[in-house]
Amino acid sequence: MKKIEKVIIGIILLLSIASLGIMTVSRSNSHNSTIVIQVNNKVVREIPLNYSSEIKTYDFNFNGNTAYIESKDGRVRLLEMSKDLCPNSICSNTGWISQTYQSIVCMPNQIIITIKGSEKEKDNEKEDGIDIVI
């Protein structure tokens, strides 16, 4: 292997490590997301997304009842409700969501739970939103 080949391989490795570091730093700075809970198309609660490993439980009211969500490690999930309120439990079976394009929907109770990202994340999504232009 010639000296120039070793230099080129070294430069490629340094660029790879630098780009990995930049991606890690940009992800760690995106801890500004919030959980948005809507009932009947009205926002009833906005909660900062919990990035710690400790589970935090929050409640919210809907149609005279109370439901609970859990947040942990930048994720959120809806806890199971009684069969009288939500017969199929599809919403609680959705499990954890952690991305702004994911949602938890409870159709019988008209509940929608989403994650709203920071303005910086929204700008990145807009830039990445176009796949191809013809």
N, C-alpha and C positions, 0 to 999 in steps of 0.2 A: 504494500500500500504506500503510495507516494505521500509526501508531506502535504501537498495541496488537498488531497482527498481527506486527510485527517482534519485539516482546518475546516473544510466544508462540512464534514460530519459534526464537528464541534459547534459550528455556528448554527446548524440545524437543531442540534440538541438544546442549545441555549435559547433559541427562539421558541421551541416547544415548551420548555420549562417556564419561560417568561409569559407566554400566552395562558398557560394553565394557572399561573399565579394571578394574572389579571382577572380571569374568569372567577376564581375563588374570592378575590376581594370584592368584585362587583356583586356577587351573590350574597356575601355577608353584609353588604350595605343595604340590601333590599328588605330590611326588617320593618318596613313601614306599612305593611298590609293590614287591612281590617276585614273582619267578618261582617257581612251585611245580611240582616234577617228581614225579609219582607213577608207580610201577611196581607192578603187581599190587595196586592200590588202597592202596598204602602210600607215604607221602611219603618219598622218598629224598634230596631236596635242596631247600633254599630258598635263593634267591640274590637279593640286591637288584637291582632292575631298573636297567640302565645308561642314564643320560640323556645321556651325552656322545656326541659324534659319532665317537668312537673305538670300533671293534668289539672287544668282549671275547668270548672263547671259553671255554666251561666244558664240563667232561665229567661224565658220570654213568654208573654201572654198572647194567646190567640183565641178568639171566639169564646171567651170566658174560661179557658183552660190554660194550663201551664205546660210548656215543653222545655227540655233541657238539651244543651249542646256541650260537648267537651272539646277543648283545644289543647294541643300538645305538639311540640317540635315543628311548629309552622303548619299544622294541619288542624282540621275541624271535622266533627261528625255529630249527627243528630242521634240522641239516645232514643231507644225504643219507647213508644207511647202505648197506652192500653189499646187492646183490640177494638174497643168501642169507638175510640177516636180515629184510629188508623188500622183498618182491618187487615191489610196485606203487609204492612210494615216495610214497604219498598223503600221508603225514605231512610229508615234506619239501617236497612240492609245495604244501602249505597256505600256505607263505610266512610273512611277518611278521605277528605279532599284537601289538596294543597296548592292547586293552580288556579289562576284567575278565570280560566275557561271551563272549569268544572263547577257543578252545582248540585245541591241536594234539593229535591222537589217532593213535597207531600201534596198530592193533588186533592185528596178529600178535605184537607184543611187549608188549602191554598197558601202553603208555606214555601218560600224559596230562600235557600241559604247559599250565598256566594262569597267569594273572596275578592275584595277590591284591592288592587295593587297600588303602589305609589305612582306618582306622576312619571318618574324615571322609567318604571316598568312599563307604563302605558306607551311611552315614547318608543321603547325598544320593541314592543309588540307591533306598533304601527310600521316601524321600519322592516320588520320581519314578516308583515302580513301579506305582501305580494310575492307570489311564487314565480309568475311569468307574465310578461307583457308581450302581446302579439301585435 
